[in-house]
Amino acid sequence: MKAPMTVLIAGRNARELEELEQMLANQSGLSVSTRLITNGHSDPLHNVVDLPDALVFCTTVAWEDELKSLDERPAQGRVPTLVTGPENTTVMRTSMRVGARDYFTFPVQKQELLEALWRVARELQPANEQAGGLFAVINAKGGSGASTLAAALAHSLADRIEDRVALLDMDLQFGHLASGFDMQESGSLIDAILRADNMDLLALEGHMMKHKSGLHLLGNSSDQLVVPGDIDESQLQKLMMLLRSGYDHTVVDLPRQIDGVTGALLESADRVLLVMQQTIAHIQDARRLLHYLTRYLGVPEERIGVVVNRWNKRLALTTSDIEKALGVNDLTCIPNDYARVAESANLGVPLLEAAPSSLVSRSMVQMAESLSGKKVVPQSGLGRVWRKLAGA
């Protein structure tokens, strides 16, 4: 989990400071403190050694001196600042002239203040800072089990790695991931995409379903027919940026098709997991999809992992056969345990909870370890069925 953004609320009016502190208390991603200015200085950051990431400055009738003190601070001693004050055009314009990012009058609207703070948070994120990982899971051939594995991977990351994880069900017409967690579809993926311009993490969480493991699920519960052409790809990208800024990992279950929506997600994914089974027909479709990914979407080969679901060592096709046919060097093999997986789905209980010692569960936990780069309690007895996907 990323460190929260530190916010200092400063000013001479104790009542206003308390009101703003209560407004921002317990907000995910924020660490809030207050400073009542009583030292005779107008500068809210006077003698502050560890500068906050953002400042909320409550001005008073002495606003001219207070804003002047902000303007006189050296460049290295400035932080992104939001100003509160009277409903006065002169004060507002002066605030903006000295560098304020936004201006608010009391009573401050909570949602507007949060949105301004999240805008600052996004601006502060360095371009080279690694955002939360994006893992796209897609079937090479229909029915290969991509949705099951996407759900199991996301659940493993949340439950065993204990990271902050979002799971997106991008099957806009027949998505069903919520049923695997015994949750009734209530998410609003389409609405979240439409509102991505003005949405912060708090608002986004309001659109998501929450599982007891800590996993957050976003799907489409609308009865209206939605097709990929209805999705604004630029809005979708903004939503993904918001997810990656607030979650350690985002797992996306993609439908088996190449269009503007899936293409955008596949291109931006840190890892594309191509799910297939141990048959010639699956090899043929996997080879075609690999061609589309690398040739037309420009996804580097090293970002693509081939996952063979329901692996059975007794079948004629070996890992070497599949690797040779697809031109890949490494496979991830998930053992076949159809009965337990089907029972888990029917009960609406994640496999890791229903059968934590099964080979499938242990394989998915190891996949979560590999993709996250973190370790959980070692799982024994798995043997060499699992082959590392990310190359630790």
Disulfide bonds with the S-S distance in Angstrom:
none
